[in-house]
């Protein structure tokens, strides 16, 4: 099992410039420690995400690191021009010297989509059209033409090409069977999120669709079968279980408030079924759902093994280790303990 790092870079009640500096320090340390990747979310108009244009932050991160892969989980293809996305992917792939990983999606929040004048019910159709357009543009010759329902280009000059040929690897993160099936059918690398039962259902759906397809579109060395199959979990490691809970509980509950901020603003009390996101209200709920794993190195290792088995086997842990209003010192110590005492033992899981 390999380990990557996920982040929203959410509002933590500190100045934004401080938040960015802290994250650059945190991920520079992760680069030295041997983590596989850093993968950022894209959200809009909400404190859950302070990097709504993730490529800007990834450009800075590309120059602060040298080994760790960088990318998104996910770019919201419904909210940008495919041509602009093609150019951004190419720029970041060169800035990172071929370390870019491209996660794509349609957007889980109807509120965010509506702010951009995109109807939630139209978003999957727009996303698929944008994805097909981007793939065509990344692999085009000297000029690029595409005709779809939502996007059309004719004889557009292609000045930029990705460093990784024919394209960087594409990823999909999903919390529903429709998205999981689509990702498997297209041979993408995949991560599931949410409570264990829901994540297992989506992983099983993805694996079935991938097997029917016959394998990944862009195989990756170091992963069985060439496909990344992972799950997202909030992880906190400390010297003792009690110390880990002291750090994790307020950070996780602060994070929950940020997740639910837009729902509260719009007067919705429960959109769990619509949004397919955790319905937890407390830290203990998150632990019970399998979303949070916190404790000593021994406890965390044991819980990750248990979670992997419950999920039917994964080869990638997408660890969310700096979340909510967690302090940089606590996040760095957690990362250090994980890298030294947990991650080496996961290599054989």
C-alpha positions, 0 to 999 in steps of 0.5 A: 500500500502506498500513501498519498496526502489529501487536502481541502486547505480549508479556512482554519481561522488564521490569515490566508497567507499563513495558511498557505505558508504552513501548507507549503512547509507541511508538503515540503516535509512530506516530499522529504518523507517519501509520501506518494502524492499531494492531491487537492480538492476544488470547492467554491464560495465556502470555507471548506476550501481556500484554494478554489483555483488549485492549479495556482497553489500546485504551481507553487508546490511544484517548485517547493518539492522535487519527488512527491507527485502533485495533483487534484482530486478533483478539478471540477470540469463543469466550471471551466473552459476545456481549452483552458484546462488543457493549457493548465494541465500542460503548464503544471506537468512541466512545472513539476517535471512530470509529477502531475496527477489529474483528478477530475469530477463534476462537483458534488455540491449543487450550491457551488454549481448553481453559483456558477449557473450550472444546474446540478442535474446537467452537471454529469453530462457537461462533465463527460463532454468536457472530459472527452474534449480535454483528452482529445486536446491533450493528444491532438496534433498541431491543431485541435478540433472537437464537437460536442453538446456543450463544447465545440472547437475548430482548428485551434492551434496547440502550443502546449503539450504535457511532459508525460506522454501521451497524458498524465494519469487521470483519477476519479474520486466518487461517492456514488455508484454512477461515478464509480462505474464511469471511472472503471469503464474509462480505466481511471485511477480511483479513490472512494470516500465516506463511511466504510459501507458506502466506500466499499460499495463504490470500490466494488462497483469500480472494480467490476467496471474496470475488470469488464473494461480489461484494465487501466488506461494509463497503468502505474508501476508499483500498483497491482494490476497497474491501477490505483485503488484507494480510500480517503481517511482523516489520519492523526498520529501521536505518541498515545491514543489520548494525545491523538484524540486531543488533536483530532477531535476539535480539528475534525469537528471544526472540519465538519462545520466547514463541510456543512457551512453551505448547507446551513447557509441555504437552510438544509438540515440533511442532504446526506442522500443527495450529496452522498457525504457523511452524515456524522455530527460528532467526532465519535460518529466519524470514528464509528463510520471509519472516516477518522483514524486517530491514535498511537502508531500501533493503533493507527496501523491496526485500524488501517489494516482493519479498514483495508480489509473491510473495504475489500482491499486497497493499494492506496491510502489517501491520508488527510492529515492536516485538516480543520483548525489543526496547528502546524506543529501537531500536523508535522509531528503526526506526519513524522510519526506516520512516516517513520512508524506506520508507512514502512509497515503499510508497504507490505499490506 
